[in-house]
């Protein structure tokens, strides 16, 4: 999947999926920042992300492709 294909799909994402995408991107950013300098703020952000992931009301996806497959199925 190319960047433009991903960007096109993200522009059409329903509201309820935005939090999932945001958490996924936040997780990637946290991983990147931790490689630079771990801190208490990052630890708090990780705990917040883990809480969201453990929330039974949140849809879970193994990959971005799985997320987009679910979005495509709803269209």
C-alpha angles and dihedrals in degrees: 000000000000126000092251091052091051091046091050092051093046091054089059097045116131116242095254091061096052092081090052093050091045092052091048092051091044089053091052091048092048091051090051093048093047090058087057102041129339114216143167090263091056091047090054091048091051091051090049091051091048090051090053092047090051092049106112090211093062119091112240126217129183093210144001088258089058090051092051092045088056090048091049090050090056094053 
